[in-house]
Amino acid sequence: MNTRIKNYLGVAGIITILLLGYSAWSYVDSYARSIQPSSFRSFVVTGEGKVVAVPDVAEFTFSVVTEGGKNIADSEKKNTEAANAAIEYVKDKGVDAKDVKTQGYNITPRYQYYSCPTGPLSSATPCPPSEIVGYTISQAVLVKVRDFSKVGDILSGVVAAGANQTSGLNFTIDDPTAVKNQARTLAIQKAQAQAKIVARAGGFSVGRLLGLDENNYYPQPIYYSKAMGMGGDASESMPAPSIEPGSQEVTVNVTLRYEIK
């Protein structure tokens, strides 16, 4: 008798566990399907937001290139002195130390190559090996200028101060977060309005937001580029270039997927 009762209880326990497991699986499956976007019950709209902003930072790079002999220490000293003089000039013009950053420092050997022997016995005579005749040292420094009225003077003066190359001037927004947020808000508002139009035309209601994708575009215009040859010189009387920062358009595109109700 006790054995039969135990068997009944065991079977009942197994059935209970199976029922609980099935109920849990059924709930999870139903919930998962309820939140999965389906091409039969969802639709997609897009929106674009554009905000035009005035750049607040001008960036450019100046370089000091020194060609020396085999004495690397001597070439490094000359290069460092010229770079430091250019950096001091930039700081004297009001550029903060945090806006001056060394971007690269390279030491490259220069080789002398010799022609291989020619003639009947050339195959028996090995080619002379190449020989290092000196080293070229280059140092690149990135500068941010926040006072646009000084950009032209700094570009001209930094060459006279010690740099022999300047390049890559562009105007940008130092912290584009606020502008990007404005553009995103406009893009989402346009997409939401488009969703209402589509739903009204299709005879259905806009349901839950199921997904959002975003793409950003930041154009970086370059306005001025100049390079002096190594060993070149710049006259103190050389007129400063006229620099205009213009404006910059920040664009955000969004894609919204909504449930159809």
C-alpha positions as CSV (number, residue, x, y, z in Angstrom):
1,M,0.0,0.0,0.0
2,N,2.7,2.4,1.0
3,T,4.6,1.5,-2.2
4,R,1.6,2.3,-4.3
5,I,1.1,5.6,-2.7
6,K,4.7,6.5,-3.2
7,N,4.5,5.6,-6.9
8,Y,1.4,7.8,-7.3
9,L,3.1,10.7,-5.5
10,G,6.2,10.2,-7.7
11,V,4.1,10.3,-10.9
12,A,2.2,13.3,-9.7
13,G,5.4,15.1,-8.9
14,I,6.8,14.4,-12.3
15,I,3.6,15.7,-14.0
16,T,3.7,18.8,-11.8
17,I,7.3,19.5,-12.8
18,L,6.5,19.0,-16.5
19,L,3.5,21.3,-16.3
20,L,5.5,24.0,-14.5
21,G,8.3,23.7,-17.1
22,Y,5.9,23.9,-20.0
23,S,4.2,27.0,-18.4
24,A,7.5,28.7,-18.0
25,W,8.6,27.9,-21.5
26,S,5.3,29.0,-22.9
27,Y,5.5,32.3,-21.1
28,V,9.1,33.0,-22.2
29,D,8.2,32.0,-25.8
30,S,5.2,34.2,-25.9
31,Y,7.0,37.2,-24.4
32,A,9.9,36.8,-26.8
33,R,7.6,36.7,-29.8
34,S,5.7,39.7,-28.5
35,I,8.9,41.9,-28.5
36,Q,10.4,40.6,-31.8
37,P,9.9,43.0,-34.6
38,S,8.2,41.3,-37.5
39,S,8.0,42.4,-41.1
40,F,4.3,41.7,-41.0
41,R,3.6,43.9,-38.0
42,S,6.2,46.7,-38.2
43,F,7.2,49.5,-40.5
44,V,10.3,51.7,-41.0
45,V,10.6,55.5,-41.3
46,T,13.7,57.7,-41.6
47,G,14.5,61.3,-40.6
48,E,17.4,63.7,-41.2
49,G,18.4,66.5,-38.9
50,K,20.9,69.2,-39.9
51,V,22.3,71.9,-37.7
52,V,24.7,74.6,-39.0
53,A,27.3,75.7,-36.5
54,V,30.2,78.1,-36.5
55,P,33.5,76.3,-35.7
56,D,35.3,77.4,-32.6
57,V,38.7,75.9,-33.1
58,A,41.3,76.2,-35.9
59,E,43.8,73.3,-36.1
60,F,47.0,73.0,-38.1
61,T,50.2,71.0,-38.0
62,F,53.7,72.4,-38.2
63,S,56.8,70.3,-38.7
64,V,60.5,70.7,-38.2
65,V,62.6,68.6,-40.6
66,T,66.4,68.4,-40.1
67,E,68.8,66.7,-42.5
68,G,72.1,65.9,-40.8
69,G,75.1,63.7,-41.0
70,K,75.9,60.5,-39.1
71,N,76.0,62.3,-35.8
72,I,72.4,61.8,-34.6
73,A,72.9,63.7,-31.4
74,D,73.9,66.8,-33.3
75,S,70.9,66.6,-35.7
76,E,68.5,65.9,-32.7
77,K,69.8,69.0,-31.0
78,K,69.3,71.2,-34.0
79,N,65.8,69.8,-34.6
80,T,64.8,70.2,-30.9
81,E,66.0,73.8,-30.8
82,A,64.1,74.7,-33.9
83,A,60.9,73.0,-32.7
84,N,61.1,74.5,-29.2
85,A,61.5,78.0,-30.8
86,A,58.4,77.4,-32.9
87,I,56.4,76.2,-29.9
88,E,57.5,79.2,-27.8
89,Y,56.4,81.5,-30.6
90,V,53.0,79.8,-30.7
91,K,52.6,80.1,-26.9
92,D,53.7,83.8,-27.0
93,K,50.8,84.4,-29.4
94,G,48.4,83.3,-26.7
95,V,47.9,79.6,-27.5
96,D,47.5,77.6,-24.3
97,A,50.0,74.8,-23.6
98,K,47.2,72.2,-23.6
99,D,46.5,73.1,-27.2
100,V,50.0,72.3,-28.4
101,K,50.7,68.6,-28.8
102,T,53.6,66.7,-30.4
103,Q,52.1,64.2,-32.9
104,G,55.2,62.5,-34.2
105,Y,59.0,62.2,-33.9
106,N,60.9,60.2,-36.5
107,I,64.5,59.4,-37.2
108,T,65.1,58.1,-40.7
109,P,68.5,57.0,-42.1
110,R,69.6,58.3,-45.6
111,Y,71.5,55.9,-47.8
112,Q,74.1,56.2,-50.5
113,Y,73.6,53.5,-53.1
114,Y,76.3,52.3,-55.5
115,S,76.0,50.8,-59.0
116,C,76.9,47.2,-59.4
117,P,80.0,46.4,-61.6
118,T,79.5,45.7,-65.2
119,G,81.5,43.9,-67.8
120,P,82.8,40.3,-68.3
121,L,83.9,39.9,-64.7
122,S,80.8,41.5,-63.2
123,S,79.3,38.2,-62.0
124,A,82.4,37.5,-59.9
125,T,82.4,40.9,-58.3
126,P,79.7,41.5,-55.7
127,C,77.7,44.7,-55.6
128,P,79.0,47.3,-53.1
129,P,76.7,47.6,-50.1
130,S,74.7,50.7,-49.5
131,E,76.1,53.1,-46.9
132,I,74.3,55.3,-44.4
133,V,75.4,58.9,-45.1
134,G,73.2,60.7,-42.5
135,Y,69.9,60.9,-40.8
136,T,66.7,62.9,-41.3
137,I,64.8,63.9,-38.1
138,S,61.3,65.1,-38.3
139,Q,59.0,66.4,-35.6
140,A,55.3,67.2,-36.1
141,V,53.3,69.4,-33.7
142,L,49.5,69.9,-33.7
143,V,48.3,73.4,-32.7
144,K,44.8,74.5,-31.8
145,V,44.0,78.2,-32.1
146,R,40.9,79.5,-30.4
147,D,41.3,83.1,-31.4
148,F,40.6,83.2,-35.1
149,S,42.0,86.7,-35.5
150,K,45.5,85.3,-34.8
151,V,45.4,82.3,-37.1
152,G,46.9,84.1,-40.1
153,D,49.8,85.6,-38.1
154,I,50.6,82.3,-36.4
155,L,50.7,80.4,-39.7
156,S,53.2,82.9,-41.1
157,G,55.2,83.5,-38.0
158,V,55.7,79.9,-37.0
159,V,57.8,79.3,-40.1
160,A,60.0,82.2,-39.4
161,A,60.3,81.0,-35.8
162,G,61.8,77.6,-36.7
163,A,59.3,75.4,-38.5
164,N,59.8,74.6,-42.2
165,Q,56.5,73.0,-42.9
166,T,52.9,73.8,-42.1
167,S,49.8,71.9,-43.3
168,G,46.3,70.8,-42.7
169,L,44.6,73.8,-41.4
170,N,40.9,73.1,-40.7
171,F,38.2,74.6,-38.6
172,T,36.1,72.4,-36.4
173,I,33.9,72.3,-33.4
174,D,35.9,71.4,-30.3
175,D,33.0,69.6,-28.6
176,P,30.3,68.7,-31.1
177,T,28.1,67.0,-28.5
178,A,25.5,69.8,-28.1
179,V,25.2,70.3,-31.9
180,K,24.9,66.6,-32.5
181,N,22.1,66.4,-29.9
182,Q,20.2,69.1,-31.6
183,A,20.6,67.4,-35.0
184,R,19.5,64.1,-33.5
185,T,16.4,65.7,-31.9
186,L,15.4,67.2,-35.3
187,A,15.9,63.9,-37.1
188,I,13.8,61.9,-34.6
189,Q,11.0,64.5,-34.8
190,K,10.9,64.3,-38.6
191,A,10.9,60.5,-38.4
192,Q,8.0,60.5,-35.9
193,A,6.0,62.9,-38.1
194,Q,6.7,60.6,-41.0
195,A,5.5,57.6,-39.0
196,K,2.1,59.3,-38.3
197,I,1.7,60.2,-42.0
198,V,2.4,56.6,-43.1
199,A,0.1,55.2,-40.4
200,R,-2.8,57.5,-41.4
201,A,-2.3,56.6,-45.1
202,G,-2.2,52.9,-44.3
203,G,-5.2,52.9,-42.0
204,F,-3.4,51.7,-38.9
205,S,-2.0,53.1,-35.6
206,V,1.6,53.6,-34.6
207,G,2.7,51.1,-31.9
208,R,5.8,50.7,-29.9
209,L,9.2,51.8,-31.0
210,L,11.1,48.6,-31.8
211,G,14.4,49.9,-33.0
212,L,16.5,53.0,-33.7
213,D,19.6,53.3,-35.9
214,E,21.7,56.4,-36.3
215,N,24.3,57.7,-38.7
216,N,26.4,60.9,-38.3
217,Y,28.2,63.1,-40.8
218,Y,30.8,65.7,-39.8
219,P,32.4,67.5,-42.8
220,Q,35.9,68.8,-42.1
221,P,36.8,71.5,-44.6
222,I,40.5,72.4,-45.2
223,Y,41.1,76.1,-46.0
224,Y,44.9,76.6,-46.1
225,S,48.0,74.6,-46.7
226,K,51.6,75.7,-47.0
227,A,55.0,74.0,-47.0
228,M,58.5,75.5,-47.0
229,G,61.3,73.4,-48.4
230,M,63.8,72.1,-45.9
231,G,66.2,74.9,-45.1
232,G,63.8,77.4,-46.5
233,D,63.2,80.8,-44.9
234,A,60.2,83.0,-44.4
235,S,60.5,86.7,-44.4
236,E,59.2,88.7,-41.4
237,S,57.4,91.0,-43.8
238,M,55.5,88.2,-45.6
239,P,51.8,89.1,-45.3
240,A,49.6,86.9,-43.2
241,P,47.0,84.9,-45.2
242,S,43.4,85.9,-44.8
243,I,41.6,83.1,-43.1
244,E,37.8,82.6,-42.9
245,P,36.4,79.8,-40.8
246,G,33.0,79.6,-42.5
247,S,30.4,77.3,-41.1
248,Q,30.0,73.6,-40.6
249,E,26.9,71.5,-41.1
250,V,26.4,68.5,-38.7
251,T,24.0,65.9,-40.0
252,V,22.3,63.1,-38.2
253,N,20.2,60.4,-39.9
254,V,17.9,58.1,-37.9
255,T,15.9,55.0,-38.9
256,L,13.0,54.2,-36.6
257,R,11.1,50.9,-36.7
258,Y,7.6,50.9,-35.2
259,E,5.0,48.2,-34.4
260,I,1.8,48.3,-36.4
261,K,-1.3,48.4,-34.2
